[in-house]
Amino acid sequence: PSDSEDPEQIIDASIRYLGHTRAPLVLLPMEDALGVKEQANLPGTIDSHPNWRRRLPGDAASLLDNPNAARRLELLSQSRLQAAERDQ
């Protein structure tokens, strides 16, 4: 896929966008930081989808050791710093 269709690039671009907003608080769901593809909740379903019951890939102590998560959290941090400098 082209860069505009690559899910990894789309996630990173979304994180940069959120980081550069003037919002006082920005949240990055762990599923997005890790690049989890399965949807945690599928509105309109009751029994056909495991809504809010999916397990993250690893235990809590090691989730931030994931290279994608670490890189994306750093990306968010850098974007927030750039936004703060811009708004001074």
N, C-alpha and C positions, 0 to 999 in steps of 0.2 A: 504493500500500500504506500501511497505518497505520504509525505510528512503530515499533510492536512487530514489524512484518514487514519494515521497510526495512533492507536489508543494511548500508547505511552506518551507521545508528543502532545496529545489532547489533554491528558491529565496534567502534565507539566505546565502547559500553557494556562490551564485553569487555575493552577496553584499560583502562578506568577500574577495572573489577573487579580485573584482574591488578595494576594499579598500587597498589591499596589493600590487597593481601594482605601478610602478614608474611613472605613469602618473601624471603630475602636477595638473590636474583637473579631477575630477570624478563626474559624474552626476547620481543621482538616480531619475528616473521618479516617480512622486507621485503615479501613478498607481501601480508601483512595491512596493513602501513603504506600500501602503494600502492593497496590495494583490488582486487588481482588476483582475478578470479572463477574462473579455471581452477584446478583442483586439481593440485598439483605431483606428487603420488603417488596412485595408485589401487591399493590393496592387492588382491592376487589376480590382477593382470594382468602379462603379460610383454611381449608384442609389440603389444597392441591400444591401449596408452596410452603416451605418451612420458614415462614415469616419470623424475623428477628431471632432465629435459632441457629443460624450458621456459625460455625466455629472459625476463628481466625487461624491462619496457618502457623502455629507455634504457640508456645506458652508466653504469658505476659512478660516474663523476665527477658525473653530473647527477641521479642517483636521489633524493638528498635535496633537490633543488630542486623536486620535485613538491609542489604545495600540499597534497595529501592526506597525503603522507608527513610533511611538516614539521609539519602540524597534529596528526597522530596521535602523533608523537614528543614534541611539546610536551605533549599530553594525558597521555602516559605519565609524562613528567618531573614534571608538576604533581601527578599522582596519587601518585607515589612520595614527593614532598615532603610532601604531606598525610599520608600514612601514617607517615612518619618523625616528623612533629610529633605525631601522635596517640599514637605509641608511646613518647614521651619520658617 
